[in-house]
Amino acid sequence: PVSIDPRHAAVARAAVEAGADIVNDVSGGTHDPDMLGTVAELGIPVILMHMRGTPETMQSMTDYGKIEDGRGVVAEVGSALGERSRAAEEAGVPRWMQVLDPGIGFAKKGEDSLSLLGQGALRRMRESAGGDFPFLLGPSRKGFIGAVTGEARPEERDFGTAAACVAAVVAGRVVFGDGGTILRVHNVRGVKQAALVMDAILAAK
């Protein structure tokens, strides 16, 4: 399947008419009020990503409150994704055509991205979103990996990416069983090997 990343409904329509299969809206349908209705009309799956603000302003909008106050990045992102899911459903996109993406690195500090990949985070986000949704996770070469490893060049962060993706595989197994987690990566071959090995370890008797 071919996935495209538009924020404009007209671009999404043109891409689907040209052969695209999935719309991945990094704004979760907030940038263009016609996006969700257009996706519903086209009858294709949509990936709803969490982001605050715009690509230019998002890193100034990283306050998610405190866990002890019942907030924190995991709870806040899950709740926001639930709101976007309901908006998509109201526009005519059924839940089974929706994939949720917590937007690792988008309006997130490094520690926020780590928390979204942490133990129990996927389950809590899914519960906050209020549905049995598949999740897409895109940690590939992100800044938080550079901060942890000291690697300044994104193209040299593939080993750290593999570790993050293995964590996602483990979390997905706990929440979904054999499926339900989608990984978006640059180095497909390397991450596939890491994920296959971790799957085999988890399945071993």
N, C-alpha and C positions, 0 to 999 in steps of 0.2 A: 504493500500500500504506500501511496505517496502522501505525505503530510506537508501542509503549507502553514506558514506562520503570519497570517495577516491580522491587522487590527481594524481594517476597513471592510465593510460588507461587500462593496463593489469588487474589491480585489479578491475576496473569498469566492464570490460567484464566478468571476472570470477564471480563477484557478481551477475550480471544480469542473467548470465547463470544458477546460483544457485537459482534464484527466485526473486531477487531485482527488484523493479519497477521504481525507481527514482535515478538518480545520483546527489548528492549534492557536488559539487566541491568547497571547500573553497578558492581555488585559482582563481576561475572564468575561469578555463581552461588555465591558464598561466604556471602552473608548468610542465605539460607534453604536448608538442605540438601535440600529437596524441589523446588527450582526446576528443576534440570537434568532430573530425571526427569519433571517435569510438562511441560516444553517438549518432551521426547521423545514423551511420550504425545499431546500436542496436534499433533505433526507439523508444526511451523512453524520458520522460521529463528530463530536467536538471535544477538544481538550480545553478545560477551563483552568487557567493558571492564576495563582494568587500574586498580585502585585499591588503596590500602593503608588499613587502618583503616576509619573511618566518616567521613561528611561533617564531623563535629565534630572528629575527631582527625587527619584525613589530612594536614594541612599540617605536622604535627609528625613526619611519617614520610617524609622526603624524602632520606634518605641512601642513595645507590645505589652507593657505593664509587668506586674510581678506575679509569679506563680502563687505566692502566698495570698494574693488577693483574688485568686481564681482566674487569673489571666495568663500571661506568658505567650510566647510565640506559637507554641503548638496549639493551645486552645483558641487563640485569636485567628490563626490561619484556618483551622478546621471550621470555625464558625463562619468566617468570611466565605470559604468555599461552599459551605451549605447554602448561604444566601445566593451565591451565583448559580448553584445548581437549581434552586427553586425558581430563580428568574428564567433560566433556560427551559425548565419544564413548563412554566407559564407561557413561554413563547412558542411552545410546541415541540421542544426537543425532549423525548422521553429519557428517563433516567438510564435506561440500558444503553443509550447512545452517548452517555457522558463519561468522560475520564477526568479525574481531578489531579491537579499538579500544584504542590505547595510553593513552587517558585523559588527553589533554592538559589540564593544569591541575588534575588530581586527584592529590593527593599528589606534586606536581611543583613545584619552584621555577621561576622564569621561565626560567632558563638550561636547565633540563631540557626544558621545552616546546619551546624553540628547537632543542635537540639532536634531539628526536624528529621535527622537521620538516626536519632538516639533510640535507646531501648523503649519500646512501648509507644513511641511517637506516632507511628502509622496507625496503630489501633485507636489512639485517642483522637487523632484527626478525623478518622473515619466515623467515629462515634459523634464527634461534634458536628460533622457535616450532615449526619442524619440519614445515612443510606449505605447500601452495600456497593460502593463504588470501587472500580479499579483505580489505582493511582499511578501516575507517571512521575518518575524522579529523574532530575537532570543535574547530577553533581559534577559532570565531566569538566575537568580542568578549571574548576571555579576558583575564585580568589581564596576561599577558606582553606582549600588544599594547599595553596601557596603559603598561606600564613602558618599552617601547621608544619609544613616541611621545609620552609625557607626557599622554596623553588619559585623564582620570579617569573620564569617563562612558562606560559600556559601549556605549550606543546611538550614540556618536560614533566607534566603532572600526571601522566597516565598511570603510574604505579599507585599514586594516591587515589586516583579515580577508581581504580580496580578495588581498592580497600573500601571506599565509600559504597561502591555498587554491591560488594559482597555483604556489607551491612544491610543494604536495602533488600537483598535476596533473603537474608535471614529474617528480617522483619516481615517481609511478604509471606514467607512460609508460615509464620506464627499467625498472621491475620487471615490470609487467604487460602492456606493449604498449598496446592500445587500451582496456583496462578493468581493473577490480579495485580502484579507489579510490572510496570513497563519501565525500561531504562533507556534514557536518551544519552548517547555517548558519541565521542569522536573516534576512538580506537575500538571499533566493533570487535575485531578479532581477539584482542587482549582481554576485553571485558567478558566476552562470550566464554573464553577459556576459564576465567576466574569464576564466573557464575555457574558454569557446568560442574566444576570441581566442588564448589560449595553445595550445590544441589545434591551431588552424589554423596557427600559427607553427611548431609542432613537426612538423606534417605537410607543410609547404611544401618543395618540391624546390629 
